[in-house]
Amino acid sequence: MFDLLLAGGPFMFATLGISIGAVAIILQRLYTLWVKYRLPGPAYLKQVLDLSESGSYPQALQLCSMNRHPLMRILKSALVRADRSEKDIRRAVEAQAAVELPTIRALTAYLPHLANLATLCGLLGTIHGLIVSFQGIGNTESTAARQAMLAKGIAIAFYNTFFGLAVAVGTVFAYMIISGRQSRILTAMEQATTRLVDHLASQRTGAQRRGATA
């Protein structure tokens, strides 16, 4: 492997560095989205929402405190303000979401950029190989030497093209999988939060109307 990197020239090492960064981000994202921040089970989430809608806020808060998922912290921020105005509830949810959501989205957006960089480094390596080939043709009088330089330059070009595209394709493929998982988690979080906030807001509005009527 190291011999191939040497044969491909300096841009192969640049592409290698990009690939290491991409792999590190991919592993971090896989652990975060599939292990650390995996959504609570549907039954668990349904229990929290059902308790909230039945007015059992202490029990719902207890369930939220038992789970460390960002969604549970967002729901908790709404539940602790269940007796306040709709504006206060929504402001609290937005503030908590501003803290929690970046942990779900973190680093994912870098993957397409790394794929582009890998492609560009591969292209630079390809051009470098062509330059080596043309220099060998123009500066060498011996036919054997010209053929050797031409073969070396073409090899550099092909090594860089292949390696750059391979890293780019692998990174884009991983990005598609990670982005899909991330979108599903964010959508589920949004739906659960909207359901809870709408319920708390309607409860608060109903209480105010009953108080005004009384």
N, C-alpha and C positions, 0 to 999 in steps of 0.2 A: 504494500500500500504506500509506504513512504517513498519507494522508488518511483511509483507512478506520479506522486506529488512533485518529486524533483524533476521528473521528465516533463511535467506540464508547465513548469515555470512558476514565477512568483504569484501569479493570479490564482493558481490552484490553492495556495495557502490562504489567500484572502477568501476564496469561496469556502474553504474548510472552516475558517473562523466564523463565517456567516452560518454555516450548517450547525456548528456547535451552539451558537446562540439560539438558532431556531429550535433545535432539539431541547435545549434547556427550557425555553418558553413552553413548548408543547408538553413536556413532562409536568411542568408546574400547572398548566391549565388542565391536564387530565386529572391530576390529583385534586385540584381545587373543585372542579365541576362534577367529577364522578365520585369523589370520596368525601372531601371536607365539607362542601356545600351542596351535597345531594339533598334534594327536596324531601321534607318529611313525608311519610306515607299518606295516601289520600284519607285513610281513616283517621289518622292523627290530626290532620288539617281540618277535616270535617268536624271533628269533635270540638276543636277550638272555636270554629265559626258557629257551630250549633249552640255551644255554651254562651257565646257572646250574644247570639240572637235571642236566647231565652232569658237574658238578663243576669246570667251567672258569671259576672265579670271576675270575681276573685278566682274561681276555678279556671277560667280561661287564661287569666294572667299567670296562674301557677303552671299551666301547661306550656305557655310561651317561655317562661323562665327555665323550664326543664330542657329546652332545645336551643342550641346555639346557632341555628341557621339565621342568616340575615333577615329572612322573612318573618321569623318569630319576633325578632327585635323590632321590626317595623310595626307588626300587629300590636305588640306590647305598647309601643309609643302611642298608638291610638286608644288602646283600652284604658290606660292610666288617665286619659283625658275624656273618658266617656261622659262625664257630667258637665263638660264645657261646651262651648258653642262649636258649630260645624267649622267655622273658620279656624278656631284654635286646633281642632282635631286634624284638619287637613294641613295646617302649617307644621304641626308636629310630625306628621307622616312624611311630608316633603323634606323636612330637615333630617329625619332619620334615614330616609331613602338616599339623600345626598351623601351620607356617610357610608351606607351599606352597599349600594349598587356598584361603586367603583371596584370593590373587592370581587364582584362577579365578572366585571368587564375587563379587569386589569390584564394588560399585556397582549390580549387577543389581537388588537388592532395592529400590532407590530409584525405579525406573521406575513401579511401580504407585502409589506415593505421589504422584509427580509427576502421573500421570494423574488421580488424585483431586483434587489441588489445582487442576489446569486446569479440571475440571468445576465445582468450587466457585467458582472465580474467575468462570467463565462465568455461574454462577447469581447471584452477587453483582452482576455487570454487568447481568443481566436485571432483577433487582429494582431496581437503580438506574435503568434505563430506564423501568420502570413508575412509579417515584416521579416522574421528570421528567414523564411523561405526565399523571399525576393532579394534579401541581402546576400544570401548564399549564391544565388544565381548570378548576381551582378559583380560580386567581388572575388569569386573563385574561378581560376582558369581551368583547373582539373575537372574533367567530366565526373569522375568518381566523387570528388569533393562536393561538386554542385549537387549531385544526386543525394549525397549524405545530408547536406544542409536542407535540401528540399524535403526529404523524408522527415528530418527532425522538426522542421517548421510545421509541416502538416500534422505530425503527431501532437505537437504542442496545441495546435488549433483544435484538433478533435478531442483531446483530453479535456481541455477547458470547456468546450461546447457541451460535451456529455455530462461533465461533473456539474456545471452550472445549471443545466436544464434538469438534471436529476434532483438536485437540491431544491430547485424552484417547484417542480411538480410535487415532490413529497411534502413540501411546506404548504402549498396551496391545498392539497388533499387533506392534510391535518387541519388546516384552517376551516375548511368546509365542515368537517365533523365537529370541531370545537365550537364554531359559530352556531351551528344548529342546536347543539346542547345548551349553549348559553342563551339562545333566543327562547327555547322552551322553558328554561328556568325563570327568565325574566317575565315571560308571558304569564306563567302560573303565579308568580309573585304579584304581578299587577292585578290579576283577576281576584285573588284572595283579598288583597288590600282594598280594592274597590268595593267588593262585597261588604267587608266589615265597615269601612268608612261610611258607605251609603246607609247601612243599617243604623249605625250610631247617630248619623245626622237625622235620619227619619225619626228615631226615638226621641232625640232632643227636640225636634220640631213639634212632635206630637205632645210632648210634655209641656212645652211652652204654650201650645194652643189650649190644652186642658187647664193650665194655670190662668190663662187670659179669660177663658169661659167661666171658670169658677169665680 
